[in-house]
Amino acid sequence: MHIARWNDTQWLSAGSVNNDVGQIKALATYNGQIFAAGNLTKIGNVNVNRIAKWNGSNWSSVSGGITGGL
């Protein structure tokens, strides 16, 4: 699965998610970043615990992640 973002002019890539390592159930933006949450263990090449953020060029984990399920 691929994720894209709109910059008021064109669509740009925001990376991809391998369906073998999780499923996105929610997307949101905050302070110019995209947050993805769900049953994720990995997004792009980054290990995450159910939540990750895209800063415009890279995915990263968010603190310790989310405990419990979504």
Sequence and secondary structure as in RCSB ss.txt:
>XXXX:A:sequence
MHIARWNDTQWLSAGSVNNDVGQIKALATYNGQIFAAGNLTKIGNVNVNRIAKWNGSNWSSVSGGITGGL
>XXXX:A:secstr
 EEEEE SS EEEEEE  GGG  EEEEEEETTEEEEEES SEETTEE SSEEEE SS EEE TT   S  
